């Protein structure tokens, strides 16, 4: 499975710095991506024109990166008319590029973009990624969830304990179970502990950490949410909310 573009309904552009902004809500990012896409469609595929496009996006968005090390790429946009797929508009397969690789114009350059694979590619087994892809049909939520190794593994570790095995058949989950999965995954997009926060950080560059994985699933999920929203949720009420949600998910999967 191609985690970057698992199907025609969604894709991920977290490594393009998509969520590394002070307002990473779906509404805000969708507006920016749509405006970039419209402007890029009228941009000639020449070095001067692409550089002018880059400067125009910077002026229009006035981006303030949350992490100064991670570049927010101006060339991330929508790759389809339905605005379901996000990705690199400089990619050779992107609309109107005629199979020409233009990624040399971006901040990291063509070779870096070609060679990079986020940790999720290696550290999330297929039984987990298949469920995520089945439960999520939105590019914004998908990019936040599919790249968060600790968040996804914590959910499955909880379910494995309830099931008494890690070999339960995740491929036969019914619609009720997938809906319950979706409700838990939506915590990365809307969390009751941060109703006013606009931050939605992606953990795409964070590798598995044995110290983190020694904690309980509830604590690991809490940590993932704190990272995503850049806020502290260290309270019994937040832990109870997570545990209740996980128990409801387990009941939907195994009842």
N, C-alpha and C positions, 0 to 999 in steps of 0.2 A: 504494500500500500504506500502511495506517495502522500506523506503527511502534509506536505506543502499544499497540494491540490488533490484531496482524496476523491472528489467527485465534482460534478458540474454545479452543485448547489453552494459550495463554500470553498474557501482557501485561507491560507495564513500568510500574513506579511509582517509578523512580529519582528523578524530579524531586520526589517527595513526601518526599524525605529518607530513603527506605527503608533505604539502605545506609550512611547517615551515623551509624552507631552503633558502639560498641566491639566488639559481637558481631554481625557481619553474616552469619554462617553460615546456611545454609538452614534447618537444624533450629531455630535460635533465632528467626529471623524468622517462620517458619511458625507456631510456637507463639504468638507475640505477635499475629500477624495473625488467627489463628483465635479467640483470646480476644477480640480487639476485635470481630470479626464477630459472635460470639455475643452480646456485650453490646449491640452496636448494634441488633441485631434486636429487642431488647426496649425500645429507647429511643424515646420519643415524638419526633416531628419538630417540636419546639418549641424556641425559643431557649434557654430555661432548661434543658430536658432535654439538649440538645446540648452546652451548656456544662458541665453536670454530667458528661456522658460524657467530655468532653475532660479534665477534672480527674481523673476516675477512671483514665483511661489513663496520665496522667502519674504518678499515685501508684503504680500497679501496675508500671510499667516503669522508672521512675527513669532515664530516658534521659540519657546523657552524649554529646552530639554530638561527632563527630570534628572537624567544622568548625562553629564557632559561628555562622557566617553562614547556613548552610543549615538551615532548620527541619525537624525530624522531625515530620511531620504525624500527628496522632493519629487522623485519619479515613481513613487508608489501611487497606484490609482486603480480604477476599476478596469477589468479586462473583458467585460461582457456588457451587453446592453441592459441586462436585468439588474446590474449592480450586485451580483452575487459573489463574484470572484474578485479578490483584491490581489495585487501583485505588482511586479516590475513592468512598467510601461516601456522600458528599454530592452526587455527580453526579446530575443529573435522571434518568438512565437506570438508576441503581443500584436494587437491590431495595427495594420498599415506599416509594420516594420519589414515586411517582405523577407523574413528569415535572416535579417541582418542583426548581429549582436551589437547593440549600442551601449552596453553596460560599462564600457570604458569611460563614459562621461559621468558616471556616478561617483560618489565620494570614495567608496572602497575599491572601485575598479572591477573589471570583468572577472579576473581570476579569483578574487576573494569571494565574489558572489557565487561563482560556479562551485567553489570548493566547500563552502560552509554548509554544515548540517547541524541543526540544534541538537542538544543532548537527548531530546525526546525520541529522535530517530533510533537511537541505540538503547535507551533506558526504559522505554515503554513497550512491553510485549504486545503482540498482535491482538491478544484477547482483550486488552484494555483499549487499544486504539480503535478496534472495530466497534466497540460499544459507544465510544465517544462519537465516532462518525455517524452511527445510527441515531444517537440521541440529539445531536446538534445539527441544525440546518442553517445556521446564521454565521456569517464570516466573522463578526465581531466577537461573539461568544466563543466560537471555535478557536480563534487565535489566542484567546486568554486561557482556555482550558487545555488544548492539545499540547501546549508548550510547557505546562506546569507539571513537571515530573512528580514532585512531592505531593501535590494536591491530588492528582489522579491515583497515584499509588496508595495514598492514605485511604481513599474511598474503597479501593479494591481490597486492601488489607483488612479493613473493617468487615467487608462482606465475606472474605475468606474465613475469618474467625467465626462468624455466624454460621457459615455453611459447613465448617469443620474441615475444609479442603480448599486448595487453590485450583482445583481442576473442575469446578462446577462449569457447566456449559453456558457460557455467556452469549453464545450465538443464537440461542433459542429464547431469548428474553421477549416477552410479549409487549404489546403496546402499553399496558399498564406499568410494567417495569421500566420501559424506556421513558415514559412520562415522569416517573419518579426519579430516574437518573437525571433527566433534564432539569427538574426542580432543584436538585442539589447542585448541578453544574452552574445553574443560573446565579448562584451565590457570587460567582466571579464577576457578574455583570450588575447585579443589584443585591446589596447586602443590607439587612435591616440595621446593622450597627453603624452604617455610614450613609444615611439617606441624602446628605447634602454634598458628599464628596464627588468631585469630577475626575479624580485620578483613577486610572485602571492600568497599573503597571503589569507588564508581561515578564514572566520568569524564564523566558526562552533561553537565556544564557547560563542558567543555574544548573549545575550537575548534581547528581545524587550525592547525598552526604550521610554517611553512616551514623553520625551523631544525631542528625535530624530524624532519621528513620528509626532510631531507638526510642523515640517518643511515641505516645499513643496516637492513633489516627485523628482523634479530636484535636489534640495539640498541634499536629502537623497541618491540619486544615486551617486551624485558627492562625497559624503562622503564615500560611499562604494568603489568607484573606488580608492579614495585616500588611503584608508586602504589597498586595495588589492595590489596596486603597491608601496605603501609606499612613495608616492610623493604628492605634492600639485598641484591641478588643479584649483585653485581659480582664474578663469578668465571668462569674458563674453563670450569668444569664446567657452570655454568648456561647459558652460551652454547652449549656443545656440545649440551646437552639440547634447547634450542630449535631449533638447526640440524638436529639429527637428526629431531625431530618434523616440521619443515617439509619436509625431504627425503622423509620417509615419506608426508606428505600429497601432495606433488607426484607421487610415484610412483603413488599411488592414483588421482589425478585424470587423469594423462596416459599411464598404461601401458595 
